[in-house]
Amino acid sequence: MSKLKIAIQKSGRLNRDSMQLLSDCGIRIDNSKDQLRASSENFPLEVYFLRNSDIPTYVQKGLVDIGIVGENLLFENDETEVRILRKLGFSKCRLSIAVPKGNSSTGLEELNGKSIATSHPKTLSRFLKANEINATIQVISGSVEVAPKIGVADAICDLVSSGSTLFKNELMETERVATSEACLIGGANVNSLKAEILTKLTLRIESVLKARNLKYIMMNVANENIPKVTSLLPVLKSPTITPLGMEGWSSLQTVIQEDRFWEVIEQLKDAGAEGIIVTKIEKIID
Ligand code: AMP
């Protein structure tokens, strides 16, 4: 039987979240360490564990059908012809320029005549050109953040998420060059059998990602307070309201964005909601 081939990062930041996404999609994979390839036992999917930077080429050449990579890799390999099928919402980061703390002049034009260390030379070069900045790019493959300290460059351009690496190395972020997150990529051609599997996989991914930001909440409300409580809840459709055994009271259930829930929790209580229960949603299928 035909199997869809997906490439994911062998080790590194994207590996764990990519495997978690497949697992949340109900796809079981035995990925014993040091394996190059693993097959799912309950979904027609074959997983190839590859070096992050090789994945776009494998996808482009059709050696695998799809892959999960950071968008930043596509900015850097702009000649590779792959399509983003869907952004996946994890490994969110930004490619930023940072200079040693204490630099008095932090404007973009201050980079004229300076050197910038980076592992993302093409993306940086495009950014500098677009902003008419004339700086030297020092290509470094790792530990870019130490470059200013050891005198290799005046500034760096690197991926940042929490900012803790910059903080530890006494650097401050001055310019955002690009933003990135993990995405599902595909090549130009997928045969019809595989296209069917891909449709099934993307439906599962959609339902998992949709559920990730949402919570299911239940609460008890005196009937006269239902309109007030309901008005605080931006719901998918309308809340489910069922009578409780106790006369004059109902159970109100709905789905809500987690951030929104924390914003309205106090107001819900003030409006008369009691016994609020919040639970995780695994999947939402429209
Ligand atoms: P690495 O495991 O360091 O090779 O990084 C693999 C991918 O993870 C990169 O191509 C980025 O898309 C992403 N990434 C790298 N650094 C960060 C970071 N600081 N925060 C979030 N994602 C990152």
Residues whose N, C-alpha, C, O or C-beta is under 5 A from the ligand:
A	BS01	AMP	S11 G12 R13 L14 N52 G70 E71 N72 S91 K92 C93 L159 V160 S161
